[in-house]
Amino acid sequence: MQDTATTTADFWFDPLCPWAWMTSRWMLEVEKVRPVRVRWHVMSLAVLNENKLDTLPKEYADFLRDAWGPVRVVIAAQQQHGDAVLAPLYTALGTRFHNQKQPRTRETIVAALEEVGLPTSLADYADTDTYDTELRASHKVGIDKVGQDVGTPVIAVPGADGDEVAFFGPVVTPTPRGEQAARLWDGTLLVASTPGFYEIKRTRTAGPSFE
């Protein structure tokens, strides 16, 4: 049974998003230093941007077309094997895609599935829309909490007054560790729970560091 003092943080991710990957690794640090447990969900940059491809730079549009495959495999794994597979499969895929810079191919996906003991036949779902209804539903739950003008990740936690607090991000690199992770968590919740608060932002001067 979960301790009643433990906060559940619902986290929506797209396995191909490097910034969501950074935030997800931070959340694993937060679990070590605060009474927080992450509950994982999928969302999709491909779904979010499917009606914008003609207006986006070609490189990003190509990335979004590639983004369908991995997230379809993840939702298929979740539908067939339960929510418990999301965290290890995300870690196996993300480590390969982001830390190891492996290509976004079937072979990479198969290796990730093998690592976590899932059937490699799940890789077949990368090229089918079998679970697109479920993918879109999971995506909608997450994006509806924050609006269409953001991306992945989305995090939602219970608020102190009983209302839910949801936000996009934080976008951060490198991954904060230890007490630094704890302070970022505390500060993020403080600003996100302020009524009427919407945004803090500055220009990114570095890409995600996966060290």
C-alpha positions as CSV (number, residue, x, y, z in Angstrom):
1,M,0.0,0.0,0.0
2,Q,1.2,3.5,-0.9
3,D,2.1,5.7,2.1
4,T,-0.6,8.4,2.4
5,A,2.3,11.0,2.7
6,T,3.6,10.0,-0.7
7,T,2.8,12.3,-3.7
8,T,2.0,10.6,-7.0
9,A,3.4,12.5,-9.9
10,D,1.8,11.6,-13.2
11,F,4.3,12.0,-16.0
12,W,3.4,12.0,-19.7
13,F,6.3,11.4,-22.1
14,D,7.2,10.7,-25.7
15,P,10.2,8.3,-25.9
16,L,11.9,10.3,-28.7
17,C,11.8,13.7,-26.9
18,P,15.3,14.5,-25.5
19,W,14.0,17.1,-23.2
20,A,11.4,14.8,-21.7
21,W,14.1,12.3,-21.2
22,M,16.1,14.8,-19.2
23,T,13.1,15.6,-17.1
24,S,12.3,12.0,-16.6
25,R,15.8,11.3,-15.2
26,W,15.4,14.2,-12.9
27,M,12.1,12.7,-11.6
28,L,13.9,9.5,-10.8
29,E,16.2,11.6,-8.7
30,V,13.2,13.3,-7.0
31,E,11.9,9.9,-6.0
32,K,15.1,9.4,-4.0
33,V,15.0,12.7,-2.1
34,R,11.3,13.5,-1.7
35,P,8.2,11.4,-0.9
36,V,7.2,11.2,-4.6
37,R,6.4,8.3,-6.8
38,V,6.1,8.7,-10.6
39,R,3.2,7.2,-12.5
40,W,4.1,7.0,-16.2
41,H,1.9,7.7,-19.2
42,V,2.5,8.2,-22.9
43,M,1.8,11.2,-25.0
44,S,2.9,11.9,-28.6
45,L,4.7,14.7,-30.3
46,A,3.5,13.2,-33.6
47,V,-0.1,13.5,-32.5
48,L,0.4,17.0,-31.1
49,N,1.9,18.2,-34.4
50,E,0.1,16.1,-37.0
51,N,-1.8,19.0,-38.4
52,K,1.3,21.3,-38.5
53,L,3.8,19.3,-40.5
54,D,3.5,21.6,-43.6
55,T,4.5,24.7,-41.5
56,L,7.4,23.1,-39.6
57,P,11.1,23.0,-40.6
58,K,11.7,19.9,-42.7
59,E,14.2,18.4,-40.2
60,Y,11.6,18.6,-37.4
61,A,8.8,17.4,-39.6
62,D,10.9,14.3,-40.5
63,F,11.6,13.8,-36.8
64,L,7.9,13.8,-36.1
65,R,7.2,11.3,-38.8
66,D,9.7,9.0,-37.1
67,A,8.2,9.6,-33.7
68,W,5.1,7.5,-34.4
69,G,7.0,4.2,-34.3
70,P,8.5,4.2,-30.8
71,V,5.5,5.6,-29.0
72,R,3.2,3.1,-30.8
73,V,5.4,0.3,-29.5
74,V,5.3,1.7,-25.9
75,I,1.5,2.0,-25.9
76,A,1.2,-1.5,-27.3
77,A,3.4,-2.8,-24.5
78,Q,1.3,-1.0,-22.0
79,Q,-2.0,-2.3,-23.4
80,Q,-0.8,-5.9,-23.6
81,H,1.4,-6.1,-20.4
82,G,0.2,-3.4,-18.1
83,D,1.3,-0.1,-16.7
84,A,4.3,-1.6,-14.9
85,V,6.2,-2.0,-18.2
86,L,6.2,1.7,-19.0
87,A,9.1,2.8,-16.8
88,P,11.6,0.0,-17.7
89,L,10.7,0.2,-21.4
90,Y,11.0,4.0,-21.4
91,T,14.4,3.7,-19.7
92,A,15.6,1.0,-22.2
93,L,14.5,3.0,-25.2
94,G,15.6,6.4,-23.9
95,T,19.1,5.1,-23.0
96,R,19.6,3.9,-26.5
97,F,18.0,6.8,-28.3
98,H,19.5,9.6,-26.2
99,N,22.5,8.5,-24.2
100,Q,23.9,6.0,-26.7
101,K,22.7,7.9,-29.9
102,Q,21.5,4.7,-31.4
103,P,19.3,5.0,-34.6
104,R,15.5,5.1,-34.3
105,T,15.2,1.7,-36.0
106,R,13.4,-1.6,-35.4
107,E,16.7,-3.1,-34.3
108,T,17.1,-0.6,-31.5
109,I,13.5,-1.1,-30.4
110,V,13.9,-4.9,-30.4
111,A,17.0,-4.6,-28.3
112,A,15.1,-2.5,-25.8
113,L,12.3,-5.0,-25.7
114,E,14.7,-7.8,-25.1
115,E,16.4,-6.0,-22.3
116,V,13.2,-5.7,-20.3
117,G,11.9,-9.1,-21.1
118,L,9.1,-8.1,-23.4
119,P,8.2,-10.0,-26.6
120,T,10.1,-8.6,-29.6
121,S,7.0,-9.0,-31.7
122,L,5.8,-5.7,-30.0
123,A,8.2,-4.0,-32.5
124,D,5.7,-4.8,-35.2
125,Y,3.3,-2.2,-33.8
126,A,5.6,0.6,-34.8
127,D,4.1,0.4,-38.2
128,T,0.4,-0.1,-37.3
129,D,-2.3,2.0,-35.9
130,T,-3.7,-0.8,-33.8
131,Y,-3.5,1.1,-30.5
132,D,-3.7,4.7,-31.9
133,T,-7.1,5.2,-30.2
134,E,-5.5,4.4,-26.8
135,L,-2.4,6.5,-27.7
136,R,-4.6,9.5,-28.6
137,A,-6.7,9.0,-25.4
138,S,-3.6,8.9,-23.2
139,H,-2.1,11.9,-25.0
140,K,-5.4,13.9,-24.6
141,V,-5.5,13.3,-20.9
142,G,-2.1,14.8,-20.5
143,I,-2.3,17.7,-23.0
144,D,-5.7,18.7,-21.8
145,K,-4.2,19.5,-18.4
146,V,-1.8,22.1,-19.8
147,G,-3.2,23.2,-23.2
148,Q,-2.1,22.7,-26.8
149,D,0.8,25.3,-26.8
150,V,3.3,23.1,-25.0
151,G,4.9,19.7,-25.6
152,T,6.3,16.8,-23.6
153,P,6.7,16.2,-20.8
154,V,3.6,17.0,-18.8
155,I,3.6,16.5,-15.0
156,A,0.5,16.6,-12.8
157,V,0.4,16.3,-9.0
158,P,-2.3,16.8,-6.4
159,G,-2.4,20.4,-5.1
160,A,-2.4,21.4,-1.4
161,D,-6.0,22.6,-1.6
162,G,-7.2,19.5,-3.3
163,D,-7.0,20.9,-6.9
164,E,-4.6,19.3,-9.3
165,V,-1.4,21.2,-10.3
166,A,-0.2,20.4,-13.9
167,F,2.6,21.9,-15.9
168,F,4.9,21.4,-18.9
169,G,8.5,20.8,-18.2
170,P,10.7,21.8,-16.5
171,V,13.2,21.9,-19.3
172,V,16.6,21.5,-17.7
173,T,20.1,20.2,-18.5
174,P,22.1,18.5,-17.2
175,T,19.9,16.3,-14.9
176,P,19.8,17.8,-11.4
177,R,21.0,15.3,-8.8
178,G,20.5,15.0,-5.1
179,E,19.6,18.1,-3.2
180,Q,19.7,20.1,-6.4
181,A,16.9,17.8,-7.7
182,A,15.0,18.3,-4.5
183,R,15.2,22.1,-4.7
184,L,14.1,22.2,-8.3
185,W,11.1,20.0,-7.4
186,D,10.1,22.2,-4.4
187,G,10.5,25.4,-6.5
188,T,8.6,24.0,-9.5
189,L,5.7,23.0,-7.3
190,L,5.8,26.4,-5.6
191,V,5.5,28.4,-8.8
192,A,3.2,26.0,-10.6
193,S,0.7,26.0,-7.8
194,T,0.5,29.8,-7.7
195,P,-2.9,30.9,-9.0
196,G,-2.6,32.6,-12.4
197,F,1.0,31.6,-12.9
198,Y,1.8,30.6,-16.5
199,E,5.4,30.9,-17.5
200,I,9.1,31.4,-16.7
201,K,11.3,31.1,-19.7
202,R,14.7,32.0,-21.1
203,T,16.5,31.2,-24.4
204,R,18.2,27.8,-24.4
205,T,22.0,28.2,-24.8
206,A,22.8,24.4,-24.6
207,G,21.3,21.2,-25.8
208,P,20.4,18.3,-23.5
209,S,23.5,16.8,-21.8
210,F,23.0,13.1,-21.2
211,E,26.1,12.6,-19.0
